[in-house]
Amino acid sequence: MDNEFLELSDDTVIADAEVTFIGATKLHIQKTTKDGKVKKAVCELPGYKWETEDDFSDEEKDVIIALIKDKELLIYSGLIL
């Protein structure tokens, strides 16, 4: 994606982020599988609420959340958006 700003080693990409009118941040996440299917999800911060998810396993979501938590200060400060 054009706005890609963070990629995991398994090719999961946090492709874009948007700030809502109430101050939440929505992270748009996607991953292309080996068979060419694109899995997509939106995770809203704070609270790590999954708005949409498309076949992401609980393990995959846990890895994504751990990465987001590790980079949360940078995300909120706008350094990687």
Rosetta silent file (secondary structure, phi, psi, omega in degrees, C-alpha in Angstrom):
SEQUENCE: MDNEFLELSDDTVIADAEVTFIGATKLHIQKTTKDGKVKKAVCELPGYKWETEDDFSDEEKDVIIALIKDKELLIYSGLIL
SCORE:     score description
SCORE:     0.000 S_00000001
   1 L     0.000  155.128 -177.786    0.000    0.000    0.000 S_00000001
   2 L   -67.582  -34.995 -174.945    1.080    3.561   -0.587 S_00000001
   3 L   -96.273   11.258 -176.915    0.676    4.648    3.043 S_00000001
   4 L   -53.187  129.407  177.841    2.340    1.593    4.560 S_00000001
   5 L  -130.342   -3.977  178.180    4.293    2.551    7.636 S_00000001
   6 E  -156.525  125.869 -178.975    4.932   -0.637    9.568 S_00000001
   7 E  -125.946  133.712  176.862    5.464   -4.195    8.358 S_00000001
   8 L   -84.939  164.790 -178.209    5.826   -7.345   10.444 S_00000001
   9 L   -65.178  -19.622  178.933    8.186  -10.162    9.530 S_00000001
  10 L   -94.569   16.841  178.882    5.227  -12.302    8.374 S_00000001
  11 L    74.191   10.870  169.866    4.197   -9.653    5.805 S_00000001
  12 L   -73.253  135.892 -174.915    1.355   -8.283    7.925 S_00000001
  13 E  -123.856  130.570  165.247    1.199   -4.560    7.261 S_00000001
  14 E   -88.142  102.187 -164.458   -0.200   -1.711    9.302 S_00000001
  15 E   -86.146  -30.198 -174.286   -1.067    0.113    6.145 S_00000001
  16 E  -163.327  163.771  176.914   -2.668    3.329    7.301 S_00000001
  17 E  -142.440  148.538  176.460   -4.032    5.148   10.309 S_00000001
  18 E  -138.918  145.525  176.632   -6.772    7.665   10.800 S_00000001
  19 E  -101.145  127.542 -178.737   -7.762    9.789   13.763 S_00000001
  20 L   -83.317  169.903 -179.065  -11.513    9.936   14.382 S_00000001
  21 L   -66.138  -16.819  177.355  -13.444   12.996   15.479 S_00000001
  22 L   -97.357    6.363  175.447  -13.500   11.631   19.051 S_00000001
  23 L    90.884    3.079  175.624   -9.728   11.279   19.144 S_00000001
  24 L   -78.298  157.845  176.537   -9.449    7.533   18.630 S_00000001
  25 E  -115.222  125.850  177.924   -6.892    6.164   16.191 S_00000001
  26 E  -104.295  121.496  178.064   -7.950    3.484   13.720 S_00000001
  27 E   -99.171  126.428  179.671   -5.144    1.324   12.357 S_00000001
  28 E   -96.605  119.783 -171.488   -5.841   -0.388    9.034 S_00000001
  29 E  -118.327  140.270  176.443   -4.102   -3.753    8.919 S_00000001
  30 E  -147.357  156.795  177.861   -3.737   -6.153    6.021 S_00000001
  31 E  -149.892  130.343  175.153   -1.933   -9.330    5.091 S_00000001
  32 E   -92.453  125.124 -178.787   -1.708  -11.149    1.770 S_00000001
  33 L   -83.364  171.256 -178.952   -1.809  -14.904    2.259 S_00000001
  34 L   -60.845  -28.817  179.638    0.107  -17.476    0.238 S_00000001
  35 L   -88.518    7.345  175.461   -2.986  -18.137   -1.879 S_00000001
  36 L    91.266   -4.637  177.984   -3.283  -14.434   -2.770 S_00000001
  37 L   -72.539  143.195  177.510   -6.218  -13.598   -0.485 S_00000001
  38 E  -106.012  117.736  175.231   -5.930  -10.287    1.373 S_00000001
  39 E   -89.738  136.849 -178.155   -6.972  -10.388    5.018 S_00000001
  40 E  -130.844  150.392  176.666   -7.995   -6.981    6.403 S_00000001
  41 E  -153.996  159.431  172.257   -8.763   -5.624    9.841 S_00000001
  42 E  -126.990  126.676  178.086   -9.226   -2.341   11.668 S_00000001
  43 E  -117.014  126.108 -176.843   -7.979   -1.998   15.233 S_00000001
  44 E  -100.719  131.598  175.296   -9.046    1.061   17.216 S_00000001
  45 E  -107.350  150.159   -6.468   -6.862    2.654   19.869 S_00000001
  46 L   -74.971  167.465  175.720   -7.057    3.137   22.749 S_00000001
  47 L   101.264  -14.082  177.391   -8.468   -0.140   23.923 S_00000001
  48 L    53.975   46.360  179.537   -7.295   -2.351   21.039 S_00000001
  49 E   -86.641  123.974  178.467  -10.849   -2.885   19.847 S_00000001
  50 E   -84.712  108.795  178.313  -11.060   -4.912   16.646 S_00000001
  51 E   -74.629  -47.671  177.774  -13.737   -3.221   14.532 S_00000001
  52 E  -134.753  150.767  175.723  -13.406   -5.575   11.628 S_00000001
  53 E  -152.210  142.499 -176.261  -11.346   -8.666   11.178 S_00000001
  54 L  -130.993   88.869  175.174  -11.088  -11.028    8.287 S_00000001
  55 L    69.930   14.843  172.965   -9.676  -14.409    9.201 S_00000001
  56 L   -76.296  130.086  179.039   -6.951  -13.129   11.522 S_00000001
  57 L   -74.982  164.352  176.659   -6.325  -15.758   14.176 S_00000001
  58 H   -59.857  -38.043  178.548   -6.178  -14.875   17.853 S_00000001
  59 H   -63.293  -43.891  177.920   -2.420  -15.541   17.726 S_00000001
  60 H   -62.335  -42.583  178.891   -1.987  -13.127   14.803 S_00000001
  61 H   -63.845  -39.178  178.346   -4.025  -10.469   16.611 S_00000001
  62 H   -61.701  -41.483  178.624   -1.914  -10.931   19.761 S_00000001
  63 H   -64.903  -43.491  179.147    1.291  -10.386   17.744 S_00000001
  64 H   -62.597  -45.501 -179.832   -0.168   -7.283   16.095 S_00000001
  65 H   -63.371  -40.507  178.203   -1.316   -5.853   19.423 S_00000001
  66 H   -60.769  -41.694  178.130    2.110   -6.487   20.984 S_00000001
  67 H   -64.908  -45.206  179.251    3.741   -4.589   18.126 S_00000001
  68 H   -60.325  -44.341  179.116    1.264   -1.732   18.397 S_00000001
  69 H   -60.421  -38.182  179.311    1.828   -1.502   22.156 S_00000001
  70 H   -66.455  -31.559 -176.948    5.574   -1.375   21.546 S_00000001
  71 H  -106.306    7.863 -172.371    5.131    1.496   19.039 S_00000001
  72 H   -57.337  -43.415 -179.524    2.136    3.197   20.675 S_00000001
  73 H   -61.699  -41.100  177.983    3.992    6.296   21.824 S_00000001
  74 H   -66.891  -38.501  178.883    5.363    6.814   18.308 S_00000001
  75 H   -62.723  -47.769 -178.179    1.930    6.260   16.787 S_00000001
  76 H   -70.005  -30.081  179.655    0.283    8.826   19.062 S_00000001
  77 H   -80.771   -7.647  177.661    3.063   11.345   18.640 S_00000001
  78 L    82.102    8.733 -177.220    2.675   11.072   14.875 S_00000001
  79 L   -71.699  -23.957  179.566    6.283   10.065   14.282 S_00000001
  80 L  -120.609   15.064  176.379    5.355    7.023   12.218 S_00000001
  81 L   -94.392    0.000    0.000    2.033    8.136   10.754 S_00000001
